[in-house]
Amino acid sequence: METEYEKICLYCEHAAPTYEAELMSCELKGIVKSCYKCRKFIYDPLKRIPRPPKKLGEEEMPQV
């Protein structure tokens, strides 16, 4: 099964956001960039931001 997320600190269970948008506070490594990767990565699904839903065109609208 192929993952649909990147294994970066932005989605890691060990990391928490800081006041700077590009930095994360990691429990294991300290302050790191949000795109940092390490071997201790554990995916946290609550940190993922879902894609916005696709808008249907008029021809795709269901008829009621």
C-alpha positions as CSV (number, residue, x, y, z in Angstrom):
1,M,0.0,0.0,0.0
2,E,1.4,3.3,-1.0
3,T,1.2,6.2,1.4
4,E,-0.5,9.5,0.4
5,Y,1.5,11.6,2.8
6,E,5.1,12.5,3.1
7,K,7.1,11.2,6.1
8,I,8.0,14.7,7.4
9,C,7.9,16.3,10.8
10,L,4.7,18.3,9.8
11,Y,2.8,15.0,10.1
12,C,4.8,13.3,12.9
13,E,3.4,12.4,16.3
14,H,6.6,13.6,18.1
15,A,6.5,17.2,16.6
16,A,4.5,20.2,17.6
17,P,4.2,23.5,15.7
18,T,6.0,26.7,16.8
19,Y,5.2,30.3,16.3
20,E,7.3,30.2,13.1
21,A,5.3,28.5,10.3
22,E,8.4,26.6,8.9
23,L,9.7,25.2,12.3
24,M,8.5,22.4,14.5
25,S,9.4,21.5,18.0
26,C,10.4,17.8,18.0
27,E,10.4,15.8,21.3
28,L,13.5,13.9,20.1
29,K,15.5,16.3,17.9
30,G,14.6,19.7,19.3
31,I,13.7,22.6,16.9
32,V,13.7,21.4,13.2
33,K,12.2,22.5,9.9
34,S,8.7,21.2,9.1
35,C,10.1,19.3,6.1
36,Y,12.7,17.5,8.2
37,K,12.8,13.7,8.1
38,C,14.1,11.2,10.6
39,R,13.8,7.5,11.4
40,K,11.6,7.9,14.4
41,F,8.6,9.2,12.3
42,I,5.2,8.1,13.5
43,Y,2.3,9.3,11.4
44,D,-0.4,11.4,13.3
45,P,-3.6,11.5,11.1
46,L,-4.9,14.4,13.1
47,K,-2.2,16.7,11.8
48,R,-3.1,16.2,8.1
49,I,-5.0,18.9,6.4
50,P,-7.5,17.3,4.0
51,R,-7.9,18.5,0.4
52,P,-10.9,20.7,-0.3
53,P,-13.8,18.8,-2.0
54,K,-14.1,19.0,-5.7
55,K,-16.8,21.2,-7.0
56,L,-19.3,19.6,-9.4
57,G,-20.0,21.3,-12.7
58,E,-23.5,21.9,-13.8
59,E,-23.5,18.8,-16.1
60,E,-22.4,16.6,-13.1
61,M,-25.1,17.9,-10.8
62,P,-27.6,15.2,-9.8
63,Q,-31.1,15.8,-11.0
64,V,-33.7,15.9,-8.2
